[in-house]
Amino acid sequence: EVQLQASGGGLVQAGGSLRLTCAASGFTFDHYTITWFRQAPGKEREGVSCISSTDASTYYANSVKGRFTISSDNAKRTVFLQMDSLKPEDTAVYYCAAERIPPTLVQKTWRDPRVYTDFWGQGTLVTVSS
């Protein structure tokens, strides 16, 4: 069975850190873009960061640049999101998703959740208190 499982969320004070994990099963990461999305109450689903499991290229939303770092362990079919200097506005349910996106289109399309028709995880809640 194909699955993406997100974990690692929790409650943290502003300025603290969390590391999220996205574990895949039932498929390999070859040629896939793996992306973290988040959705806060009353907000649209927002692309946070993505990584190509082929060449390890990465992209970040402007709101998290310099604070979040995405990485992958392709052999273990796992993607991580290290979140540092967390702010209350980072509070959201975080999801991971996977899609085969042509390399030339990743930069322009990775943020759009409509692109991801292959696999979605169930989400993990991150709450940042002030």
C-alpha positions, -999 to 999 in steps of 0.1 A, spaced: 0 0 0 13 35 -9 15 58 21 31 90 33 32 94 70 40 127 87 51 129 123 70 150 148 46 178 155 39 191 189 37 221 212 67 244 214 74 279 226 83 307 202 120 305 193 121 268 198 126 240 173 109 209 160 119 183 134 91 168 112 95 135 95 78 122 63 81 85 58 72 69 25 62 33 18 49 15 -13 70 36 -37 105 49 -42 115 86 -42 132 83 -76 121 113 -98 97 126 -72 94 160 -56 85 157 -19 69 188 -5 58 200 30 25 220 31 8 236 60 -27 247 67 -38 270 96 -74 275 106 -92 297 80 -61 298 58 -54 282 24 -30 253 22 5 268 18 36 252 3 65 254 29 94 236 13 102 209 -12 131 187 -22 139 166 -52 149 131 -43 168 129 -76 192 159 -73 185 172 -38 175 207 -51 154 226 -25 129 254 -24 114 274 4 85 298 10 98 333 18 82 332 52 105 303 64 138 310 46 167 310 70 146 292 97 135 259 81 157 233 64 145 203 43 166 172 39 161 136 27 174 101 32 164 84 0 176 50 10 152 51 40 125 69 19 123 97 45 122 135 43 128 158 72 119 194 79 140 210 106 121 240 119 141 265 140 132 299 154 96 290 154 70 317 155 33 316 165 24 322 128 40 288 120 11 271 139 -6 248 115 -12 212 104 18 201 83 14 177 55 38 160 32 30 152 -4 48 136 -34 45 141 -71 66 134 -102 72 169 -116 95 176 -146 127 193 -133 122 224 -154 87 230 -138 95 224 -102 104 260 -93 72 274 -108 47 247 -96 59 231 -63 38 255 -42 5 245 -58 -13 217 -39 -34 210 -70 -2 196 -86 1 168 -61 -23 141 -72 -1 111 -63 4 109 -26 -6 129 6 2 122 42 -23 126 70 -7 156 86 9 164 120 -1 194 142 25 220 151 15 246 178 38 275 186 30 294 217 41 330 224 
